[in-house]
Amino acid sequence: MSHLEQDWDVPMSFDLMVDDLSAVMDRIDEKKVTLFGPSQAASVSIAFAIKHPEKVAGLILYDAYHVAGASAVTWKNNKRVMH
């Protein structure tokens, strides 16, 4: 069974993942980090950097997406709106 097929019985969101990362950093007394984020972790890293810029030295993002489930067509449409 893949992780996508499992029935998770816990709340999960980008906000919760950002809060978890911040809590781990506080617990181990880490003041500033460079985050490597592949795929979904890239979006979490971006959200973390926006919420906690004082804790981020840099971002290394790989295979990121701007919106969950976004397609190339959606990206082209959003790109026009963003400019």
PDB file as gemmi writes it, atoms N, CA and C in Angstrom:
CRYST1    1.000    1.000    1.000  90.00  90.00  90.00 P 1                      
ATOM      1  N   MET A   1       0.847  -1.172   0.000  1.00  0.00           N  
ATOM      2  CA  MET A   1       0.000   0.000   0.000  1.00  0.00           C  
ATOM      3  C   MET A   1       0.899   1.245   0.000  1.00  0.00           C  
ATOM      4  N   SER A   2       0.625   2.164  -0.893  1.00  0.00           N  
ATOM      5  CA  SER A   2       1.403   3.406  -0.937  1.00  0.00           C  
ATOM      6  C   SER A   2       0.897   4.372   0.131  1.00  0.00           C  
ATOM      7  N   HIS A   3       1.687   5.398   0.402  1.00  0.00           N  
ATOM      8  CA  HIS A   3       1.259   6.383   1.405  1.00  0.00           C  
ATOM      9  C   HIS A   3       0.008   7.130   0.955  1.00  0.00           C  
ATOM     10  N   LEU A   4      -0.253   7.178  -0.353  1.00  0.00           N  
ATOM     11  CA  LEU A   4      -1.452   7.846  -0.850  1.00  0.00           C  
ATOM     12  C   LEU A   4      -2.715   7.039  -0.590  1.00  0.00           C  
ATOM     13  N   GLU A   5      -2.568   5.739  -0.406  1.00  0.00           N  
ATOM     14  CA  GLU A   5      -3.720   4.860  -0.195  1.00  0.00           C  
ATOM     15  C   GLU A   5      -4.065   4.686   1.281  1.00  0.00           C  
ATOM     16  N   GLN A   6      -3.216   5.175   2.159  1.00  0.00           N  
ATOM     17  CA  GLN A   6      -3.467   4.998   3.584  1.00  0.00           C  
ATOM     18  C   GLN A   6      -4.559   5.937   4.064  1.00  0.00           C  
ATOM     19  N   ASP A   7      -5.294   5.489   5.064  1.00  0.00           N  
ATOM     20  CA  ASP A   7      -6.353   6.302   5.651  1.00  0.00           C  
ATOM     21  C   ASP A   7      -5.770   7.029   6.857  1.00  0.00           C  
ATOM     22  N   TRP A   8      -5.381   8.267   6.664  1.00  0.00           N  
ATOM     23  CA  TRP A   8      -4.760   9.055   7.731  1.00  0.00           C  
ATOM     24  C   TRP A   8      -5.835   9.541   8.688  1.00  0.00           C  
ATOM     25  N   ASP A   9      -5.590   9.345   9.967  1.00  0.00           N  
ATOM     26  CA  ASP A   9      -6.542   9.774  10.982  1.00  0.00           C  
ATOM     27  C   ASP A   9      -5.970  10.944  11.789  1.00  0.00           C  
ATOM     28  N   VAL A  10      -5.253  11.817  11.103  1.00  0.00           N  
ATOM     29  CA  VAL A  10      -4.684  13.001  11.744  1.00  0.00           C  
ATOM     30  C   VAL A  10      -4.917  14.196  10.832  1.00  0.00           C  
ATOM     31  N   PRO A  11      -5.081  15.369  11.412  1.00  0.00           N  
ATOM     32  CA  PRO A  11      -5.219  16.552  10.554  1.00  0.00           C  
ATOM     33  C   PRO A  11      -3.903  16.824   9.823  1.00  0.00           C  
ATOM     34  N   MET A  12      -4.006  17.268   8.579  1.00  0.00           N  
ATOM     35  CA  MET A  12      -2.810  17.542   7.803  1.00  0.00           C  
ATOM     36  C   MET A  12      -3.064  18.766   6.926  1.00  0.00           C  
ATOM     37  N   SER A  13      -2.153  19.729   6.984  1.00  0.00           N  
ATOM     38  CA  SER A  13      -2.253  20.920   6.142  1.00  0.00           C  
ATOM     39  C   SER A  13      -0.871  21.553   6.051  1.00  0.00           C  
ATOM     40  N   PHE A  14      -0.706  22.452   5.089  1.00  0.00           N  
ATOM     41  CA  PHE A  14       0.566  23.164   4.990  1.00  0.00           C  
ATOM     42  C   PHE A  14       0.827  23.952   6.282  1.00  0.00           C  
ATOM     43  N   ASP A  15      -0.210  24.580   6.822  1.00  0.00           N  
ATOM     44  CA  ASP A  15      -0.031  25.362   8.052  1.00  0.00           C  
ATOM     45  C   ASP A  15       0.469  24.489   9.198  1.00  0.00           C  
ATOM     46  N   LEU A  16      -0.089  23.296   9.325  1.00  0.00           N  
ATOM     47  CA  LEU A  16       0.352  22.396  10.396  1.00  0.00           C  
ATOM     48  C   LEU A  16       1.787  21.932  10.170  1.00  0.00           C  
ATOM     49  N   MET A  17       2.155  21.663   8.914  1.00  0.00           N  
ATOM     50  CA  MET A  17       3.529  21.248   8.622  1.00  0.00           C  
ATOM     51  C   MET A  17       4.511  22.385   8.919  1.00  0.00           C  
ATOM     52  N   VAL A  18       4.124  23.608   8.586  1.00  0.00           N  
ATOM     53  CA  VAL A  18       4.957  24.778   8.902  1.00  0.00           C  
ATOM     54  C   VAL A  18       5.117  24.915  10.405  1.00  0.00           C  
ATOM     55  N   ASP A  19       4.026  24.780  11.133  1.00  0.00           N  
ATOM     56  CA  ASP A  19       4.078  24.878  12.593  1.00  0.00           C  
ATOM     57  C   ASP A  19       4.934  23.759  13.198  1.00  0.00           C  
ATOM     58  N   ASP A  20       4.825  22.548  12.642  1.00  0.00           N  
ATOM     59  CA  ASP A  20       5.651  21.425  13.119  1.00  0.00           C  
ATOM     60  C   ASP A  20       7.131  21.704  12.912  1.00  0.00           C  
ATOM     61  N   LEU A  21       7.486  22.196  11.748  1.00  0.00           N  
ATOM     62  CA  LEU A  21       8.890  22.507  11.466  1.00  0.00           C  
ATOM     63  C   LEU A  21       9.412  23.571  12.420  1.00  0.00           C  
ATOM     64  N   SER A  22       8.627  24.590  12.670  1.00  0.00           N  
ATOM     65  CA  SER A  22       9.019  25.636  13.608  1.00  0.00           C  
ATOM     66  C   SER A  22       9.202  25.067  15.013  1.00  0.00           C  
ATOM     67  N   ALA A  23       8.298  24.182  15.430  1.00  0.00           N  
ATOM     68  CA  ALA A  23       8.386  23.571  16.764  1.00  0.00           C  
ATOM     69  C   ALA A  23       9.640  22.706  16.895  1.00  0.00           C  
ATOM     70  N   VAL A  24       9.970  21.951  15.841  1.00  0.00           N  
ATOM     71  CA  VAL A  24      11.185  21.135  15.873  1.00  0.00           C  
ATOM     72  C   VAL A  24      12.414  22.033  15.989  1.00  0.00           C  
ATOM     73  N   MET A  25      12.456  23.101  15.205  1.00  0.00           N  
ATOM     74  CA  MET A  25      13.597  24.022  15.280  1.00  0.00           C  
ATOM     75  C   MET A  25      13.730  24.618  16.684  1.00  0.00           C  
ATOM     76  N   ASP A  26      12.611  25.013  17.267  1.00  0.00           N  
ATOM     77  CA  ASP A  26      12.642  25.566  18.623  1.00  0.00           C  
ATOM     78  C   ASP A  26      13.130  24.526  19.625  1.00  0.00           C  
ATOM     79  N   ARG A  27      12.647  23.300  19.465  1.00  0.00           N  
ATOM     80  CA  ARG A  27      12.999  22.220  20.410  1.00  0.00           C  
ATOM     81  C   ARG A  27      14.487  21.904  20.394  1.00  0.00           C  
ATOM     82  N   ILE A  28      15.105  21.921  19.203  1.00  0.00           N  
ATOM     83  CA  ILE A  28      16.532  21.613  19.113  1.00  0.00           C  
ATOM     84  C   ILE A  28      17.388  22.874  19.134  1.00  0.00           C  
ATOM     85  N   ASP A  29      16.743  23.999  19.389  1.00  0.00           N  
ATOM     86  CA  ASP A  29      17.416  25.292  19.517  1.00  0.00           C  
ATOM     87  C   ASP A  29      18.185  25.678  18.249  1.00  0.00           C  
ATOM     88  N   GLU A  30      17.567  25.414  17.110  1.00  0.00           N  
ATOM     89  CA  GLU A  30      18.143  25.794  15.807  1.00  0.00           C  
ATOM     90  C   GLU A  30      17.548  27.142  15.421  1.00  0.00           C  
ATOM     91  N   LYS A  31      18.400  28.140  15.234  1.00  0.00           N  
ATOM     92  CA  LYS A  31      17.917  29.498  14.987  1.00  0.00           C  
ATOM     93  C   LYS A  31      17.604  29.782  13.527  1.00  0.00           C  
ATOM     94  N   LYS A  32      18.420  29.266  12.608  1.00  0.00           N  
ATOM     95  CA  LYS A  32      18.262  29.575  11.186  1.00  0.00           C  
ATOM     96  C   LYS A  32      18.736  28.387  10.364  1.00  0.00           C  
ATOM     97  N   VAL A  33      17.978  28.042   9.318  1.00  0.00           N  
ATOM     98  CA  VAL A  33      18.311  26.887   8.491  1.00  0.00           C  
ATOM     99  C   VAL A  33      18.182  27.221   7.008  1.00  0.00           C  
ATOM    100  N   THR A  34      18.867  26.428   6.206  1.00  0.00           N  
ATOM    101  CA  THR A  34      18.626  26.397   4.770  1.00  0.00           C  
ATOM    102  C   THR A  34      17.765  25.162   4.532  1.00  0.00           C  
ATOM    103  N   LEU A  35      16.623  25.363   3.924  1.00  0.00           N  
ATOM    104  CA  LEU A  35      15.675  24.274   3.703  1.00  0.00           C  
ATOM    105  C   LEU A  35      15.810  23.718   2.297  1.00  0.00           C  
ATOM    106  N   PHE A  36      15.858  22.389   2.196  1.00  0.00           N  
ATOM    107  CA  PHE A  36      15.788  21.708   0.906  1.00  0.00           C  
ATOM    108  C   PHE A  36      14.395  21.132   0.790  1.00  0.00           C  
ATOM    109  N   GLY A  37      13.669  21.535  -0.229  1.00  0.00           N  
ATOM    110  CA  GLY A  37      12.303  21.070  -0.395  1.00  0.00           C  
ATOM    111  C   GLY A  37      12.053  20.479  -1.756  1.00  0.00           C  
ATOM    112  N   PRO A  38      11.977  19.130  -1.839  1.00  0.00           N  
ATOM    113  CA  PRO A  38      11.562  18.508  -3.091  1.00  0.00           C  
ATOM    114  C   PRO A  38      10.050  18.320  -3.117  1.00  0.00           C  
ATOM    115  N   SER A  39       9.427  18.597  -4.244  1.00  0.00           N  
ATOM    116  CA  SER A  39       8.005  18.368  -4.461  1.00  0.00           C  
ATOM    117  C   SER A  39       7.152  19.116  -3.425  1.00  0.00           C  
ATOM    118  N   GLN A  40       6.302  18.410  -2.678  1.00  0.00           N  
ATOM    119  CA  GLN A  40       5.427  19.075  -1.711  1.00  0.00           C  
ATOM    120  C   GLN A  40       6.223  19.801  -0.633  1.00  0.00           C  
ATOM    121  N   ALA A  41       7.382  19.276  -0.273  1.00  0.00           N  
ATOM    122  CA  ALA A  41       8.207  19.936   0.734  1.00  0.00           C  
ATOM    123  C   ALA A  41       8.685  21.307   0.258  1.00  0.00           C  
ATOM    124  N   ALA A  42       8.747  21.507  -1.057  1.00  0.00           N  
ATOM    125  CA  ALA A  42       9.097  22.829  -1.584  1.00  0.00           C  
ATOM    126  C   ALA A  42       8.014  23.842  -1.214  1.00  0.00           C  
ATOM    127  N   SER A  43       6.768  23.436  -1.361  1.00  0.00           N  
ATOM    128  CA  SER A  43       5.662  24.334  -0.997  1.00  0.00           C  
ATOM    129  C   SER A  43       5.640  24.598   0.501  1.00  0.00           C  
ATOM    130  N   VAL A  44       5.917  23.582   1.292  1.00  0.00           N  
ATOM    131  CA  VAL A  44       5.991  23.768   2.747  1.00  0.00           C  
ATOM    132  C   VAL A  44       7.151  24.708   3.081  1.00  0.00           C  
ATOM    133  N   SER A  45       8.280  24.548   2.410  1.00  0.00           N  
ATOM    134  CA  SER A  45       9.442  25.410   2.653  1.00  0.00           C  
ATOM    135  C   SER A  45       9.135  26.865   2.320  1.00  0.00           C  
ATOM    136  N   ILE A  46       8.445  27.085   1.210  1.00  0.00           N  
ATOM    137  CA  ILE A  46       8.055  28.447   0.830  1.00  0.00           C  
ATOM    138  C   ILE A  46       7.116  29.033   1.878  1.00  0.00           C  
ATOM    139  N   ALA A  47       6.119  28.261   2.288  1.00  0.00           N  
ATOM    140  CA  ALA A  47       5.177  28.736   3.312  1.00  0.00           C  
ATOM    141  C   ALA A  47       5.901  29.034   4.621  1.00  0.00           C  
ATOM    142  N   PHE A  48       6.869  28.187   4.977  1.00  0.00           N  
ATOM    143  CA  PHE A  48       7.650  28.400   6.189  1.00  0.00           C  
ATOM    144  C   PHE A  48       8.444  29.695   6.084  1.00  0.00           C  
ATOM    145  N   ALA A  49       9.072  29.925   4.940  1.00  0.00           N  
ATOM    146  CA  ALA A  49       9.879  31.139   4.744  1.00  0.00           C  
ATOM    147  C   ALA A  49       9.023  32.398   4.809  1.00  0.00           C  
ATOM    148  N   ILE A  50       7.801  32.311   4.327  1.00  0.00           N  
ATOM    149  CA  ILE A  50       6.895  33.468   4.394  1.00  0.00           C  
ATOM    150  C   ILE A  50       6.476  33.740   5.836  1.00  0.00           C  
ATOM    151  N   LYS A  51       6.173  32.685   6.572  1.00  0.00           N  
ATOM    152  CA  LYS A  51       5.690  32.841   7.952  1.00  0.00           C  
ATOM    153  C   LYS A  51       6.822  33.118   8.939  1.00  0.00           C  
ATOM    154  N   HIS A  52       8.027  32.556   8.673  1.00  0.00           N  
ATOM    155  CA  HIS A  52       9.145  32.679   9.605  1.00  0.00           C  
ATOM    156  C   HIS A  52      10.430  33.103   8.876  1.00  0.00           C  
ATOM    157  N   PRO A  53      10.442  34.268   8.242  1.00  0.00           N  
ATOM    158  CA  PRO A  53      11.633  34.663   7.475  1.00  0.00           C  
ATOM    159  C   PRO A  53      12.895  34.753   8.334  1.00  0.00           C  
ATOM    160  N   GLU A  54      12.733  35.016   9.611  1.00  0.00           N  
ATOM    161  CA  GLU A  54      13.881  35.133  10.512  1.00  0.00           C  
ATOM    162  C   GLU A  54      14.559  33.783  10.774  1.00  0.00           C  
ATOM    163  N   LYS A  55      13.884  32.692  10.433  1.00  0.00           N  
ATOM    164  CA  LYS A  55      14.431  31.351  10.669  1.00  0.00           C  
ATOM    165  C   LYS A  55      15.020  30.716   9.406  1.00  0.00           C  
ATOM    166  N   VAL A  56      14.979  31.434   8.277  1.00  0.00           N  
ATOM    167  CA  VAL A  56      15.403  30.854   7.004  1.00  0.00           C  
ATOM    168  C   VAL A  56      16.628  31.575   6.455  1.00  0.00           C  
ATOM    169  N   ALA A  57      17.712  30.795   6.284  1.00  0.00           N  
ATOM    170  CA  ALA A  57      18.930  31.327   5.668  1.00  0.00           C  
ATOM    171  C   ALA A  57      18.847  31.215   4.153  1.00  0.00           C  
ATOM    172  N   GLY A  58      18.127  30.207   3.671  1.00  0.00           N  
ATOM    173  CA  GLY A  58      17.990  30.011   2.230  1.00  0.00           C  
ATOM    174  C   GLY A  58      17.047  28.880   1.913  1.00  0.00           C  
ATOM    175  N   LEU A  59      16.678  28.798   0.643  1.00  0.00           N  
ATOM    176  CA  LEU A  59      15.789  27.748   0.163  1.00  0.00           C  
ATOM    177  C   LEU A  59      16.429  27.061  -1.038  1.00  0.00           C  
ATOM    178  N   ILE A  60      16.352  25.745  -1.055  1.00  0.00           N  
ATOM    179  CA  ILE A  60      16.728  24.952  -2.217  1.00  0.00           C  
ATOM    180  C   ILE A  60      15.463  24.202  -2.608  1.00  0.00           C  
ATOM    181  N   LEU A  61      14.885  24.560  -3.719  1.00  0.00           N  
ATOM    182  CA  LEU A  61      13.593  24.012  -4.125  1.00  0.00           C  
ATOM    183  C   LEU A  61      13.765  23.159  -5.375  1.00  0.00           C  
ATOM    184  N   TYR A  62      13.135  21.987  -5.360  1.00  0.00           N  
ATOM    185  CA  TYR A  62      13.246  21.059  -6.477  1.00  0.00           C  
ATOM    186  C   TYR A  62      11.877  20.473  -6.794  1.00  0.00           C  
ATOM    187  N   ASP A  63      11.515  20.507  -8.054  1.00  0.00           N  
ATOM    188  CA  ASP A  63      10.266  19.913  -8.511  1.00  0.00           C  
ATOM    189  C   ASP A  63       9.068  20.484  -7.753  1.00  0.00           C  
ATOM    190  N   ALA A  64       9.093  21.791  -7.565  1.00  0.00           N  
ATOM    191  CA  ALA A  64       8.047  22.474  -6.802  1.00  0.00           C  
ATOM    192  C   ALA A  64       6.813  22.723  -7.659  1.00  0.00           C  
ATOM    193  N   TYR A  65       5.702  22.939  -7.009  1.00  0.00           N  
ATOM    194  CA  TYR A  65       4.494  23.378  -7.682  1.00  0.00           C  
ATOM    195  C   TYR A  65       3.951  24.582  -6.936  1.00  0.00           C  
ATOM    196  N   HIS A  66       3.245  25.428  -7.631  1.00  0.00           N  
ATOM    197  CA  HIS A  66       2.751  26.658  -7.007  1.00  0.00           C  
ATOM    198  C   HIS A  66       1.401  26.471  -6.344  1.00  0.00           C  
ATOM    199  N   VAL A  67       0.619  25.516  -6.812  1.00  0.00           N  
ATOM    200  CA  VAL A  67      -0.692  25.207  -6.236  1.00  0.00           C  
ATOM    201  C   VAL A  67      -0.883  23.698  -6.342  1.00  0.00           C  
ATOM    202  N   ALA A  68      -1.392  23.088  -5.303  1.00  0.00           N  
ATOM    203  CA  ALA A  68      -1.607  21.634  -5.330  1.00  0.00           C  
ATOM    204  C   ALA A  68      -2.471  21.248  -6.521  1.00  0.00           C  
ATOM    205  N   GLY A  69      -2.008  20.277  -7.279  1.00  0.00           N  
ATOM    206  CA  GLY A  69      -2.774  19.784  -8.413  1.00  0.00           C  
ATOM    207  C   GLY A  69      -2.741  20.677  -9.639  1.00  0.00           C  
ATOM    208  N   ALA A  70      -1.847  21.652  -9.681  1.00  0.00           N  
ATOM    209  CA  ALA A  70      -1.805  22.581 -10.808  1.00  0.00           C  
ATOM    210  C   ALA A  70      -1.270  21.899 -12.059  1.00  0.00           C  
ATOM    211  N   SER A  71      -1.820  22.259 -13.184  1.00  0.00           N  
ATOM    212  CA  SER A  71      -1.342  21.736 -14.458  1.00  0.00           C  
ATOM    213  C   SER A  71      -0.584  22.838 -15.185  1.00  0.00           C  
ATOM    214  N   ALA A  72       0.079  22.488 -16.255  1.00  0.00           N  
ATOM    215  CA  ALA A  72       0.811  23.482 -17.052  1.00  0.00           C  
ATOM    216  C   ALA A  72      -0.137  24.548 -17.576  1.00  0.00           C  
ATOM    217  N   VAL A  73      -1.338  24.143 -17.986  1.00  0.00           N  
ATOM    218  CA  VAL A  73      -2.305  25.113 -18.495  1.00  0.00           C  
ATOM    219  C   VAL A  73      -2.699  26.084 -17.390  1.00  0.00           C  
ATOM    220  N   THR A  74      -2.975  25.557 -16.196  1.00  0.00           N  
ATOM    221  CA  THR A  74      -3.319  26.415 -15.060  1.00  0.00           C  
ATOM    222  C   THR A  74      -2.180  27.380 -14.760  1.00  0.00           C  
ATOM    223  N   TRP A  75      -0.946  26.879 -14.788  1.00  0.00           N  
ATOM    224  CA  TRP A  75       0.206  27.725 -14.502  1.00  0.00           C  
ATOM    225  C   TRP A  75       0.292  28.861 -15.501  1.00  0.00           C  
ATOM    226  N   LYS A  76       0.077  28.596 -16.791  1.00  0.00           N  
ATOM    227  CA  LYS A  76       0.130  29.653 -17.790  1.00  0.00           C  
ATOM    228  C   LYS A  76      -0.918  30.723 -17.510  1.00  0.00           C  
ATOM    229  N   ASN A  77      -2.113  30.299 -17.115  1.00  0.00           N  
ATOM    230  CA  ASN A  77      -3.166  31.258 -16.796  1.00  0.00           C  
ATOM    231  C   ASN A  77      -2.815  32.066 -15.556  1.00  0.00           C  
ATOM    232  N   ASN A  78      -2.323  31.417 -14.512  1.00  0.00           N  
ATOM    233  CA  ASN A  78      -1.957  32.123 -13.289  1.00  0.00           C  
ATOM    234  C   ASN A  78      -0.780  33.046 -13.512  1.00  0.00           C  
ATOM    235  N   LYS A  79       0.158  32.653 -14.350  1.00  0.00           N  
ATOM    236  CA  LYS A  79       1.330  33.465 -14.632  1.00  0.00           C  
ATOM    237  C   LYS A  79       0.907  34.819 -15.213  1.00  0.00           C  
ATOM    238  N   ARG A  80      -0.071  34.795 -16.090  1.00  0.00           N  
ATOM    239  CA  ARG A  80      -0.559  36.061 -16.675  1.00  0.00           C  
ATOM    240  C   ARG A  80      -1.161  36.946 -15.578  1.00  0.00           C  
ATOM    241  N   VAL A  81      -1.902  36.351 -14.671  1.00  0.00           N  
ATOM    242  CA  VAL A  81      -2.541  37.111 -13.593  1.00  0.00           C  
ATOM    243  C   VAL A  81      -1.503  37.692 -12.637  1.00  0.00           C  
ATOM    244  N   MET A  82      -0.417  36.931 -12.413  1.00  0.00           N  
ATOM    245  CA  MET A  82       0.594  37.355 -11.443  1.00  0.00           C  
ATOM    246  C   MET A  82       1.422  38.533 -11.943  1.00  0.00           C  
ATOM    247  N   HIS A  83       1.508  38.735 -13.257  1.00  0.00           N  
ATOM    248  CA  HIS A  83       2.364  39.813 -13.787  1.00  0.00           C  
ATOM    249  C   HIS A  83       1.645  41.119 -13.830  1.00  0.00           C  
TER     250      HIS A  83                                                      
END                                                                             
